[in-house]
Amino acid sequence: MPKYMFKASYTVEGIRGLQKSGGSARRAVLDEVAQGVGGTIESFYFAFGDEDVYLIADLPDNKSAAAIAIAVGAAGAAAVKTVVLLTTEEIDGAAERTVAYRPPG
């Protein structure tokens, strides 16, 4: 199953919600969200810095990942960035492919 990393930054409203319900409650909600599209969460971390949350999920496809990102973004409590993660085997396969490319100039 493909892996996706979601990076989220809370809005003020999102931070207030986190203060009220706590981190475990957020993880539980997102576990349900992933299961709802046929996936699972591999890891979930809160962090300091530009992003407040890093989440890695196994999801069936890009549509599922996009649906989650849209739903979370539309709720307005967090801004979400989605990263498609590739395995080493996928990169090996990509490196073996021949691509017709000519650099500019």
Backbone torsions as a table, in degrees:
resi	resn	phi	psi	omega
1	MET	NA	136.7	179.8
2	PRO	-62.4	150.6	178.8
3	LYS	-109.2	144.0	179.3
4	TYR	-134.2	141.8	172.5
5	MET	-108.4	127.9	174.5
6	PHE	-107.3	128.6	175.6
7	LYS	-113.5	124.9	-175.8
8	ALA	-124.5	142.2	174.2
9	SER	-120.4	122.6	-178.0
10	TYR	-73.1	144.7	167.5
11	THR	-82.8	175.0	176.8
12	VAL	-58.1	-41.7	178.2
13	GLU	-61.1	-41.5	178.8
14	GLY	-64.9	-39.7	178.3
15	ILE	-65.0	-40.1	177.6
16	ARG	-63.1	-40.1	176.8
17	GLY	-64.0	-38.8	177.9
18	LEU	-64.8	-41.9	177.1
19	GLN	-59.7	-39.2	-176.1
20	LYS	-72.8	-46.5	-172.5
21	SER	-104.0	-17.5	177.3
22	GLY	87.0	166.2	-177.3
23	GLY	-68.2	-38.4	-179.4
24	SER	-62.9	-37.1	178.8
25	ALA	-66.0	-38.4	178.1
26	ARG	-64.0	-43.8	179.3
27	ARG	-61.2	-43.1	-179.5
28	ALA	-61.8	-42.6	178.7
29	VAL	-61.7	-44.4	-177.3
30	LEU	-72.7	-28.6	171.2
31	ASP	-59.5	-45.0	179.1
32	GLU	-64.3	-39.5	179.1
33	VAL	-61.4	-48.8	-179.9
34	ALA	-61.9	-44.9	179.1
35	GLN	-62.6	-33.9	-179.5
36	GLY	-63.1	-25.0	177.4
37	VAL	-105.5	10.7	176.8
38	GLY	89.4	21.5	-178.1
39	GLY	-122.8	-172.8	177.5
40	THR	-142.4	158.7	175.3
41	ILE	-96.3	126.6	177.4
42	GLU	-83.4	-44.6	179.8
43	SER	-151.4	153.7	-177.5
44	PHE	-147.1	121.7	-179.3
45	TYR	-135.4	140.1	166.8
46	PHE	-88.2	153.0	-175.2
47	ALA	-148.7	161.0	169.1
48	PHE	-87.8	155.7	173.9
49	GLY	115.3	-155.9	-177.0
50	ASP	-66.0	-33.6	177.7
51	GLU	-108.9	145.7	179.5
52	ASP	-96.2	-23.1	-177.0
53	VAL	-138.1	137.8	169.5
54	TYR	-122.2	124.4	-177.4
55	LEU	-131.2	130.4	174.1
56	ILE	-113.7	127.3	-176.5
57	ALA	-129.5	146.4	168.8
58	ASP	-94.1	118.1	-177.5
59	LEU	-130.3	153.9	-175.6
60	PRO	-61.2	-36.0	-173.6
61	ASP	-169.4	176.9	-179.9
62	ASN	-61.5	-35.1	179.2
63	LYS	-61.0	-41.3	179.3
64	SER	-64.5	-44.0	179.1
65	ALA	-63.3	-43.2	179.4
66	ALA	-64.7	-39.7	179.4
67	ALA	-60.8	-42.0	178.3
68	ILE	-65.2	-47.6	-179.1
69	ALA	-60.5	-40.5	178.9
70	ILE	-65.2	-46.2	-178.5
71	ALA	-62.8	-44.5	-179.8
72	VAL	-66.7	-45.5	179.6
73	GLY	-62.7	-40.4	-178.7
74	ALA	-67.4	-25.9	179.5
75	ALA	-68.7	-23.4	174.0
76	GLY	83.9	0.3	-178.4
77	ALA	-93.5	-8.8	179.7
78	ALA	-156.9	147.3	170.4
79	ALA	-96.4	135.1	-173.3
80	VAL	-120.8	137.9	170.5
81	LYS	-118.6	136.3	-178.2
82	THR	-114.2	132.9	179.2
83	VAL	-122.3	126.0	174.1
84	VAL	-80.0	126.6	-179.9
85	LEU	-99.2	140.2	-178.7
86	LEU	-115.0	142.8	177.2
87	THR	-79.7	165.1	176.5
88	THR	-62.9	-34.4	179.3
89	GLU	-66.4	-37.8	177.4
90	GLU	-65.4	-39.5	177.4
91	ILE	-68.0	-39.2	175.7
92	ASP	-58.1	-45.7	178.5
93	GLY	-63.1	-39.6	178.8
94	ALA	-66.8	-38.5	-179.3
95	ALA	-67.1	-26.4	180.0
96	GLU	-79.9	-16.3	-178.8
97	ARG	-78.2	145.4	175.6
98	THR	-96.6	129.3	-179.2
99	VAL	-123.0	130.2	177.2
100	ALA	-79.8	103.7	-178.0
101	TYR	-137.4	137.2	175.2
102	ARG	-125.0	124.2	179.4
103	PRO	-65.5	158.2	179.6
104	PRO	-61.5	150.8	173.9
105	GLY	103.0	NA	NA
